[in-house]
Amino acid sequence: MLVHPWDASLDDAEWQRWIADGHDFGLLIVNGTPGRPPHTVPTHFTSEGRRLLVHLARPNPVWAAIERDPDVALTVIGDYAFVPGPWRAPAGTPPAEGVPTSYYTAVRFTCRARIVDDPQDKADLLRRQLAHFQPDGDHATVAADRPPYGRMLSGIRGLRLDVTDVQAKFKYDDHKPVEHRTAVAGHLTARDQGLDAPAARQQLRRLDRIGRRT
């Protein structure tokens, strides 16, 4: 992933807060077995510091590839919007000559995967995930020897993904003048389609921290 200096996360806390703010669905990418393309698996995940927790169905074709090569990646993308050319035309330039772009946040985790097959360990993994996704506790007890989960554990395998590297990108024209960034955020807010509103919020948040670049 290309990350220009002006797109880079300002610190680790920035991307960590973004992930914690409900961005817990990504694309698991696994090197393919010989002669096959990479596997891509859309999945929810739970973040616990430098470890991500995932579970997938046992019939998923990804397992043989992970067993062969446990080095994987998980990418999360959000707060994206298409920015049309006229919004980016420099002052004094005809609007039609503006160059369009995409705004987005992306975090890519490089990980070492460990498969979890022990029923007790799978139950523990599911409990940790449910504590994140259903914090009110409105679910049955997850235990290897109790229904309903106990009898279903054989149908899944767990993954502990130990994070070895993180790349984070916040692409919101932070190299442009303050006036430009403010105007585009206004356009996004007014258009209000798809993820325009959260993209505008990211741009204005970054603007508040960065201000005018020298």
N, C-alpha and C positions, 0 to 999 in steps of 0.2 A: 504494500500500500504506500503510495507516494504521499508524504507529509511535508509540505512546505513549512518553513519556520513560523509563518504567520497562521498556519492551520493547527499547529501543535497544541496539545493540552498544556495549559499554563502550569499545572502541577499534577501530581498523582491524585490529589483530592478531587480535582475537577472531574476526571473521568469516573472515579469511584462514586462520587455523588450522582453522576448521570446514570450509572448502572443501577444504583440503589433506588433511584427515582422511578421504579417500575419498568426499566428496560432489561427484562429477564427472559427474552425470547431471541434466539439467534440461529445461526446456521453452523452446524458442526461439519467440518471438512476433514476428510480422511483420505490419505493416499490410496489409490486404487491398487488392487492386486495386478500382477503383470499382465499387460495387454488390455487393462480395463481403465476407464476414466476415474477420476476422484469421486468418492461418495460425498454427497451433500445431504445432510439430515436436518430439517427444521425442527427445533426443539426448545422447550422451556429449560431453564437451568437455574440452579441456586448458587449464589456466590458466597463463599466463606473465606474471606481473605485471599490467600494465594491458591485456593482450591475451588473448582467448580464441580457441582454435583448434577448428574444427568441420569435418567433411566430410559431405556428403549425396549421395544418389544423383542423378544427372543428371535422371532423370524426375520428381524431386520438383516439385510445382507451386509451390513457394515462390520460385523464382528470378525470375520476372517481377515479383513483388511487391517483392523486394529491389532489383532494378534500378530500379524506379520510386521506391522510398523506402528508402534504406539505413539509416535509423534503426530499430533493433530493440531488443528486450529478451530477456534470458535469465534465467529464474527457477529457483532450486533450492530445494526444500522437503524437510525431513527431520526426524528425531527428534520425530515428532508423536504425540499420544495424545489420546483423548477422556477428559475428566475429569468424572465424573458429579456431579450436584448435591450429594448427601449429603457428598461429600468436601470441598466448599467452603462448607458451611454455617458461618456465624460462630458462635463460642462462645455458648451459650445459646439458639440458634435450632434449631427442629425440623429434623432432617436433610432431610426432604422439601422444605423451603423453600430449600435451597441451590440456587444457579444453576450449571448445568453450563457448561463452556467447552472449548476446544481448546487444547492446548499444541503449539507447533511452532517450528522455526527456519526462516526464509526469507531468502534473499539474492537481490536482484534487480539484475542488471547492465543498465544502459542503454548501448547500444553503437552504433558506426558500423560497418556491415558493408562489407567489401571482398571481392569474389568472386575466387577464385584458380582460374585456368584453365590457366596454363602448366604443362606436364607436369613440368618440373624443380621448379617451386615446389610443385606438389601432392605430389610425392615427398618434398620436404623437410618439408612439413606432416605427412604421414603418419609420417615418421621421428620427428618430435617427439612425435606422439601415442603412437606405439608405445613410445618411451622412457619415457613415463609409465605406460601401461597394461600393458606387458610389459617391465619393466625388466631382467629376466634375459636379454633379447635372444634369446629362443627363437622367432625368426621369420626368414623369408627376408630377404635384403637388399632394401631398398626403393629402387629406382632406375628412372628413366624408360625405360632401355634394357635392362632385364633382367627375365626372368620371375621370379616369377609376377605381380608387381605392375605391371610396365611395360605389359602388355597390358590391364590392368584400369583404368588411370588415366583412360581416356576415359569410363568409366562413372560417374565422380564429379566433383563440383566442390567446391572448398574454400572456407572462409570464415575470414577474419581479422576478429575482432570487437574493435575498439578501444574499451575501456571509457571512457565519459565520465562515468558516475555510478554509485554503488553505494548501495543501501538494504539494511540488514540488520535483521532483527527476531528477537529471542529471547523468545518469549511463554511465560513460565513463572511467572506470578503474582508477579513480583518486587516488586509494590507491597503484597503481603500480609505479615503478620507472619512472623517466622522460624519460629514454631511451626507455622503453617499450611503453609508451604512444605515443612518437614521431614516433616510428616504426609502430605502428598500424595505426596511422593517415596516414602515408605514404602508407600503404597497401590499406586503404580505398580509398584514392585519386586515386591510380593506378587502382583499380578494377572498381571504378566509375559506380556502378550499383545501381538502385533505389535511396535511400537517403544516399548513401555512402558519397558523397561530403559534405552535411550539417552535417552528423554525425562527419566527420573528422574536420570540422570547429568548432563544439561544443567542441570536445576533445582538440583541440589546443587552443581555447579560454580559456577553464578551466585551461589548462596547464600554460598559460601565467599568470593567476591570482594566481594559487595555487603554481606552481613551484614544488620543491621537498618537499615532506612531511617528517617530522621528526618522 
